[in-house]
Amino acid sequence: MRTKFQVQLSEEERARLRTLVGQGVAPARLLTHARVLLKADHGDAGPGWTDAAIATALDIGLSTVARIRQRYVTAGLDAALERKAPDRVYERKLNGAQEAHLVALACSPPPEGQVSWTLKLLAAELVAREVVEAVSHETVRRTLKQTSSSPG
């Protein structure tokens, strides 16, 4: 069967992958990707296995084998071995001034009847003081963790 993305490793790439797999000290995911590329190699010294045979031998999904082939052909050896960087960019929930309000609030005495600030109390107080329209306690936690301030 002819595949759309045919792997043809150079001698240097093949030697690098064999060394990587032979040493066995890299992360398991990286070793699996190296094994896929070695099995999928349609070059002179490669076995040229089908995706189904590779998936069965390495106990991984067919789509994983296809993705590794595609990344090798389109982006090269390093891209096929390494983890893909996330595509999503998350917008910050609090700006610098709002974070400053949060830190100041967390460092202030807790409300009447409370021993210390909780994350939910801090979130509710930021909304009550109209610093933000809405904020979750998880955003409060992450922000305080980044600023090395902690409630209480």
PAKERO-393441 format. One record per residue: residue number from 1; residue in three letters; x, y, z of N, C-alpha, C in turn. Coordinates in Angstrom, 1 decimal, m for minus. Last residue first. Layout:
// residues N
{node NUM 'ALA' {X Y Z} {X Y Z} {X Y Z}}
...
This chain:
// residues 152
{node 152 'GLY' {m3.8 34.3 53.8} {m3.7 33.8 55.2} {m2.3 33.8 55.6}}
{node 151 'PRO' {m3.0 33.5 50.4} {m3.9 34.0 51.4} {m3.7 33.4 52.8}}
{node 150 'SER' {0.3 34.3 49.2} {m0.8 33.3 49.5} {m1.7 33.9 50.6}}
{node 149 'SER' {2.4 35.1 46.6} {1.6 35.5 47.7} {0.6 34.5 48.0}}
{node 148 'SER' {3.7 34.6 44.2} {4.2 34.0 45.4} {3.6 34.6 46.7}}
{node 147 'THR' {2.5 35.1 41.9} {3.0 36.2 42.6} {3.7 35.8 43.9}}
{node 146 'GLN' {1.5 32.6 41.1} {2.5 33.3 40.3} {3.2 34.4 41.0}}
{node 145 'LYS' {m0.4 32.2 43.1} {0.7 31.2 43.0} {1.8 31.9 42.2}}
{node 144 'LEU' {m2.3 34.2 42.5} {m1.5 34.2 43.8} {m0.3 33.3 43.7}}
{node 143 'THR' {m3.2 33.2 40.0} {m2.6 34.5 40.1} {m1.7 34.6 41.4}}
{node 142 'ARG' {m4.3 30.7 40.7} {m3.2 30.8 39.8} {m2.4 32.1 39.9}}
{node 141 'ARG' {m6.4 31.6 42.5} {m5.3 30.7 43.0} {m4.1 30.8 42.1}}
{node 140 'VAL' {m7.9 33.1 40.8} {m7.3 33.7 42.0} {m6.2 32.9 42.5}}
{node 139 'THR' {m8.8 31.2 39.1} {m8.0 32.3 38.6} {m7.3 33.0 39.7}}
{node 138 'GLU' {m10.3 29.7 40.9} {m9.1 29.1 40.3} {m8.2 30.1 39.7}}
{node 137 'HIS' {m12.4 31.3 41.5} {m11.4 31.1 42.6} {m10.2 30.4 42.0}}
{node 136 'SER' {m13.1 33.6 38.8} {m13.2 32.3 39.5} {m12.2 32.2 40.5}}
{node 135 'VAL' {m14.8 36.6 38.3} {m13.5 35.9 38.4} {m13.7 34.6 39.2}}
{node 134 'ALA' {m16.3 39.5 36.8} {m16.4 38.1 37.3} {m15.0 37.5 37.3}}
{node 133 'GLU' {m15.4 42.2 36.7} {m16.9 41.9 36.6} {m17.2 40.5 37.1}}
{node 132 'VAL' {m13.2 43.5 39.2} {m13.5 42.8 38.0} {m15.0 42.5 37.9}}
{node 131 'VAL' {m13.6 45.4 41.2} {m12.3 45.3 40.5} {m12.4 44.6 39.2}}
{node 130 'GLU' {m15.9 45.7 42.7} {m15.9 46.1 41.3} {m14.6 46.2 40.7}}
{node 129 'ARG' {m16.0 44.6 45.2} {m15.4 45.9 45.1} {m15.3 46.4 43.7}}
{node 128 'ALA' {m17.2 42.2 44.4} {m18.0 43.1 45.3} {m17.4 44.5 45.2}}
{node 127 'VAL' {m15.1 40.9 43.1} {m16.3 41.3 42.3} {m17.1 42.3 43.1}}
{node 126 'LEU' {m13.4 40.6 45.2} {m12.9 41.4 44.0} {m14.1 41.8 43.2}}
{node 125 'GLU' {m14.9 39.0 46.9} {m14.6 40.3 47.3} {m14.1 41.2 46.1}}
{node 124 'ALA' {m15.0 36.6 45.5} {m16.2 37.3 45.7} {m16.0 38.7 46.1}}
{node 123 'ALA' {m12.2 35.9 45.5} {m12.9 36.1 44.3} {m14.2 36.9 44.4}}
{node 122 'LEU' {m11.9 35.6 48.3} {m11.1 36.6 47.6} {m11.8 36.9 46.2}}
{node 121 'LEU' {m13.6 33.5 48.8} {m13.9 34.8 49.5} {m13.1 35.9 48.7}}
{node 120 'LYS' {m12.3 31.5 47.4} {m13.7 31.9 47.0} {m14.0 33.2 47.6}}
{node 119 'LEU' {m9.9 31.3 48.8} {m9.9 31.7 47.4} {m11.3 32.1 46.9}}
{node 118 'THR' {m10.2 32.8 52.0} {m10.2 31.6 51.2} {m10.2 32.1 49.7}}
{node 117 'TRP' {m8.4 34.4 54.6} {m9.0 34.5 53.3} {m9.0 33.2 52.6}}
{node 116 'SER' {m9.1 33.3 58.0} {m8.2 33.7 56.9} {m9.0 33.8 55.6}}
{node 115 'VAL' {m11.2 33.3 59.8} {m9.8 33.2 60.3} {m8.8 33.7 59.2}}
{node 114 'GLN' {m14.0 35.5 59.9} {m13.2 34.5 59.2} {m11.8 34.5 59.8}}
{node 113 'GLY' {m15.4 37.5 61.2} {m15.8 36.1 61.4} {m15.0 35.1 60.6}}
{node 112 'GLU' {m14.7 40.0 58.8} {m15.2 39.7 60.1} {m15.8 38.2 60.2}}
{node 111 'PRO' {m12.1 39.0 56.4} {m13.4 39.6 56.8} {m13.8 39.2 58.2}}
{node 110 'PRO' {m8.5 39.3 57.1} {m9.7 38.7 56.6} {m11.0 39.3 57.0}}
{node 109 'PRO' {m6.3 42.0 56.4} {m7.0 41.2 57.4} {m8.2 40.5 56.8}}
{node 108 'SER' {m4.4 41.7 53.3} {m5.1 42.5 54.3} {m5.8 41.5 55.3}}
{node 107 'CYS' {m3.3 40.2 51.3} {m2.4 40.5 52.5} {m3.2 41.3 53.6}}
{node 106 'ALA' {m5.4 40.0 49.5} {m5.0 38.8 50.2} {m4.1 39.0 51.4}}
{node 105 'LEU' {m5.5 42.7 48.7} {m6.6 42.1 49.4} {m6.2 40.9 50.2}}
{node 104 'ALA' {m3.0 42.8 47.3} {m3.3 43.7 48.5} {m4.4 43.2 49.3}}
{node 103 'VAL' {m3.6 41.0 45.3} {m2.5 40.7 46.3} {m2.7 41.6 47.5}}
{node 102 'LEU' {m5.7 42.2 44.0} {m5.9 40.9 44.6} {m4.8 40.6 45.6}}
{node 101 'HIS' {m4.6 44.6 43.1} {m5.7 44.7 44.0} {m5.9 43.3 44.7}}
{node 100 'ALA' {m2.7 43.5 41.3} {m2.2 44.3 42.5} {m3.3 44.4 43.5}}
{node 99 'GLU' {m4.4 42.4 39.4} {m3.6 41.5 40.2} {m3.1 42.2 41.5}}
{node 98 'GLN' {m5.4 44.8 38.4} {m6.3 43.9 39.1} {m5.5 42.9 39.9}}
{node 97 'ALA' {m3.1 45.8 37.2} {m3.7 46.6 38.3} {m4.7 45.7 39.1}}
{node 96 'GLY' {m2.5 43.8 35.3} {m1.6 44.1 36.3} {m2.2 44.8 37.5}}
{node 95 'ASN' {m5.5 41.9 34.7} {m4.4 42.7 34.2} {m3.6 43.0 35.5}}
{node 94 'LEU' {m6.8 38.6 34.5} {m6.6 39.8 35.3} {m5.4 40.5 34.7}}
{node 93 'LYS' {m6.8 36.7 32.5} {m8.0 37.0 33.1} {m7.9 38.3 33.9}}
{node 92 'ARG' {m5.1 36.6 29.4} {m5.0 36.8 30.8} {m6.4 37.2 31.4}}
{node 91 'GLU' {m5.8 34.1 27.0} {m5.9 35.5 27.3} {m5.8 35.6 28.9}}
{node 90 'TYR' {m3.9 31.6 25.7} {m4.9 32.0 26.6} {m4.7 33.4 27.0}}
{node 89 'VAL' {m3.6 30.1 22.7} {m3.0 31.1 23.5} {m4.1 31.6 24.4}}
{node 88 'ARG' {m3.1 26.8 21.3} {m4.0 27.8 21.9} {m3.2 28.8 22.7}}
{node 87 'ASP' {m1.3 25.0 20.4} {m1.7 26.0 19.5} {m2.5 27.2 20.2}}
{node 86 'PRO' {1.7 23.7 22.1} {0.2 24.0 22.0} {m0.1 25.1 21.1}}
{node 85 'ALA' {4.1 21.9 20.2} {3.8 23.0 21.1} {2.3 23.3 21.0}}
{node 84 'LYS' {4.6 18.4 20.2} {4.1 19.6 19.5} {3.7 20.7 20.5}}
{node 83 'ARG' {7.5 16.7 21.3} {6.1 17.1 21.5} {5.7 18.4 20.8}}
{node 82 'GLU' {9.7 15.3 18.9} {9.4 16.1 20.0} {7.9 16.3 20.1}}
{node 81 'LEU' {9.9 13.8 16.4} {10.3 13.2 17.7} {9.7 14.0 18.9}}
{node 80 'ALA' {9.1 15.5 14.4} {8.5 14.2 14.5} {8.7 13.5 15.8}}
{node 79 'ALA' {10.9 17.6 14.7} {9.5 17.8 14.9} {8.7 16.5 15.1}}
{node 78 'ASP' {13.3 16.3 14.0} {13.1 16.8 15.3} {11.7 17.0 15.7}}
{node 77 'LEU' {12.9 15.6 11.2} {13.1 14.6 12.2} {12.8 15.1 13.6}}
{node 76 'GLY' {10.3 17.6 9.5} {11.6 17.1 9.8} {11.7 16.1 11.0}}
{node 75 'ALA' {7.8 18.5 8.5} {8.6 19.4 9.4} {10.0 18.8 9.8}}
{node 74 'THR' {6.7 16.6 6.7} {6.4 18.1 6.5} {7.4 19.0 7.4}}
{node 73 'VAL' {7.7 14.1 7.4} {7.8 14.5 6.0} {7.6 16.1 5.9}}
{node 72 'TYR' {7.1 14.0 10.2} {8.5 13.8 9.7} {8.7 14.4 8.3}}
{node 71 'ARG' {4.4 14.4 10.2} {5.3 15.4 10.8} {6.7 15.3 10.4}}
{node 70 'GLN' {3.6 12.0 8.9} {3.3 13.3 8.4} {4.2 14.4 8.9}}
{node 69 'ARG' {4.4 10.1 10.8} {4.9 10.1 9.4} {4.7 11.5 8.8}}
{node 68 'ILE' {2.9 10.8 13.0} {4.3 10.8 13.1} {5.0 10.9 11.7}}
{node 67 'ARG' {0.3 10.4 12.0} {0.7 11.7 12.4} {2.2 11.9 12.5}}
{node 66 'ALA' {0.3 7.6 11.6} {0.1 8.5 10.4} {0.6 9.9 10.8}}
{node 65 'VAL' {0.6 6.7 14.2} {1.6 6.4 13.2} {1.5 7.4 12.0}}
{node 64 'THR' {m1.8 7.7 15.2} {m0.6 8.2 15.8} {0.6 7.9 14.8}}
{node 63 'SER' {m3.7 6.3 13.8} {m3.6 7.7 13.6} {m2.3 8.3 14.1}}
{node 62 'LEU' {m3.4 3.7 14.8} {m3.1 4.0 13.4} {m2.9 5.5 13.2}}
{node 61 'GLY' {m2.0 3.6 18.2} {m3.1 3.8 17.2} {m2.6 4.1 15.8}}
{node 60 'ILE' {0.2 1.0 19.4} {m0.3 2.4 19.4} {m1.3 2.5 18.3}}
{node 59 'ASP' {1.9 m1.3 19.6} {0.7 m1.1 20.4} {0.3 0.3 20.6}}
{node 58 'LEU' {3.9 m1.9 17.9} {4.2 m1.0 19.0} {3.1 m0.7 19.9}}
{node 57 'ALA' {2.6 m3.7 16.1} {3.9 m4.1 16.8} {4.2 m3.2 18.0}}
{node 56 'THR' {0.3 m2.2 15.3} {0.2 m3.5 16.0} {1.5 m3.9 16.8}}
{node 55 'ALA' {1.5 m0.1 14.0} {0.6 0.2 15.1} {0.4 m1.1 15.9}}
{node 54 'ILE' {3.0 m1.4 12.0} {3.7 m0.6 13.0} {2.8 m0.4 14.2}}
{node 53 'ALA' {0.9 m2.5 10.5} {1.9 m3.4 11.1} {2.6 m2.6 12.2}}
{node 52 'ALA' {m0.5 m0.1 9.7} {m1.2 m1.1 10.5} {m0.2 m2.1 11.2}}
{node 51 'ASP' {1.5 1.2 8.1} {1.0 1.8 9.3} {0.3 0.8 10.3}}
{node 50 'THR' {4.0 m1.2 7.0} {2.7 m0.4 6.8} {2.4 0.2 8.1}}
{node 49 'TRP' {7.6 m0.8 6.8} {6.4 m1.4 7.3} {5.2 m0.6 7.0}}
{node 48 'GLY' {10.3 m0.5 5.8} {9.1 0.0 5.1} {7.8 m0.7 5.5}}
{node 47 'PRO' {12.9 m1.1 6.7} {12.0 m2.2 6.5} {10.7 m1.8 5.8}}
{node 46 'GLY' {15.8 0.5 5.1} {14.6 0.5 6.0} {13.7 m0.7 5.7}}
{node 45 'ALA' {17.9 0.9 3.4} {18.1 0.0 4.6} {16.9 m0.1 5.5}}
{node 44 'ASP' {16.7 2.6 1.5} {17.4 1.4 1.1} {17.5 0.4 2.2}}
{node 43 'GLY' {13.5 3.8 2.9} {14.8 4.0 2.3} {15.4 2.6 1.9}}
{node 42 'HIS' {11.2 3.8 4.3} {11.2 3.2 3.0} {12.5 3.4 2.2}}
{node 41 'ASP' {10.5 3.5 7.7} {11.6 3.9 6.7} {11.5 3.1 5.4}}
{node 40 'ALA' {8.9 2.6 9.7} {8.3 3.2 8.5} {9.2 3.6 7.4}}
{node 39 'LYS' {10.7 1.9 11.7} {9.8 0.8 11.1} {9.2 1.4 9.8}}
{node 38 'LEU' {11.7 4.4 12.4} {12.6 3.3 12.0} {11.8 2.2 11.2}}
{node 37 'LEU' {9.4 5.7 13.3} {10.2 6.2 12.1} {11.1 5.1 11.6}}
{node 36 'VAL' {8.7 4.2 15.5} {7.8 4.3 14.4} {8.6 4.7 13.1}}
{node 35 'ARG' {11.0 4.6 17.2} {10.7 3.3 16.7} {9.7 3.3 15.4}}
{node 34 'ALA' {10.6 7.3 17.7} {11.8 6.9 17.0} {11.6 5.5 16.4}}
{node 33 'HIS' {8.2 7.2 19.1} {8.2 7.9 17.9} {9.4 7.5 17.0}}
{node 32 'THR' {9.1 5.8 21.4} {8.1 5.2 20.5} {8.1 5.9 19.2}}
{node 31 'LEU' {10.9 7.6 22.4} {11.4 6.3 22.0} {10.4 5.7 21.0}}
{node 30 'LEU' {9.1 9.7 23.2} {10.2 9.9 22.2} {10.7 8.6 21.6}}
{node 29 'ARG' {7.7 8.3 25.2} {7.0 8.9 24.0} {8.0 9.1 22.8}}
{node 28 'ALA' {9.6 7.8 27.1} {9.0 6.7 26.4} {8.3 7.2 25.1}}
{node 27 'PRO' {12.6 9.8 27.1} {11.2 9.6 27.5} {10.5 8.5 26.6}}
{node 26 'ALA' {15.7 8.0 26.9} {14.9 9.1 26.6} {13.4 8.8 27.1}}
{node 25 'VAL' {17.3 5.8 27.2} {17.2 6.7 28.4} {16.3 7.9 28.1}}
{node 24 'GLY' {18.0 3.9 25.2} {16.8 3.7 26.0} {16.6 4.6 27.2}}
{node 23 'GLN' {20.0 3.2 23.5} {20.4 3.7 24.8} {19.2 3.6 25.8}}
{node 22 'GLY' {18.6 2.4 21.2} {19.5 1.5 21.9} {19.9 1.9 23.3}}
{node 21 'VAL' {17.2 4.7 20.5} {16.4 3.6 20.9} {17.3 2.6 21.7}}
{node 20 'LEU' {19.4 6.4 19.8} {18.4 6.8 20.8} {17.6 5.6 21.3}}
{node 19 'THR' {20.7 4.8 17.8} {21.4 5.2 19.0} {20.4 5.5 20.1}}
{node 18 'ARG' {18.6 4.9 15.9} {19.1 3.6 16.4} {19.8 3.8 17.8}}
{node 17 'LEU' {18.5 7.6 15.3} {17.4 7.0 15.9} {17.7 5.6 16.5}}
{node 16 'ARG' {21.1 8.0 14.2} {20.7 8.8 15.4} {19.5 8.1 16.1}}
{node 15 'ALA' {21.0 6.4 12.0} {22.0 6.1 13.1} {21.6 6.8 14.3}}
{node 14 'ARG' {19.0 7.7 10.5} {18.8 6.3 10.9} {19.7 5.9 12.1}}
{node 13 'GLU' {20.2 10.1 10.0} {19.0 10.1 10.8} {18.8 8.7 11.4}}
{node 12 'GLU' {22.4 9.2 8.5} {22.7 9.9 9.7} {21.4 9.9 10.6}}
{node 11 'GLU' {21.1 8.2 6.2} {21.9 7.3 7.0} {22.2 7.9 8.4}}
{node 10 'SER' {17.7 9.4 6.1} {19.1 9.4 5.7} {19.9 8.5 6.6}}
{node 9 'LEU' {14.5 7.9 5.6} {15.6 8.4 6.5} {16.9 8.4 5.8}}
{node 8 'GLN' {11.7 8.4 4.4} {12.9 8.0 3.8} {14.0 8.6 4.6}}
{node 7 'VAL' {8.2 7.9 4.6} {9.4 8.2 5.3} {10.7 7.6 4.6}}
{node 6 'GLN' {5.6 9.4 2.8} {6.6 8.2 2.8} {7.9 8.7 3.5}}
{node 5 'PHE' {2.5 10.1 3.0} {3.7 10.6 3.6} {4.7 9.5 3.7}}
{node 4 'LYS' {0.7 8.4 1.7} {0.8 9.8 1.3} {2.1 10.4 1.8}}
{node 3 'THR' {1.6 5.0 0.9} {1.2 6.0 1.8} {1.4 7.4 1.3}}
{node 2 'ARG' {0.6 2.2 m0.8} {1.3 3.4 m0.9} {0.8 4.5 0.1}}
{node 1 'MET' {0.8 m1.2 0.0} {0.0 0.0 0.0} {0.9 1.2 0.0}}
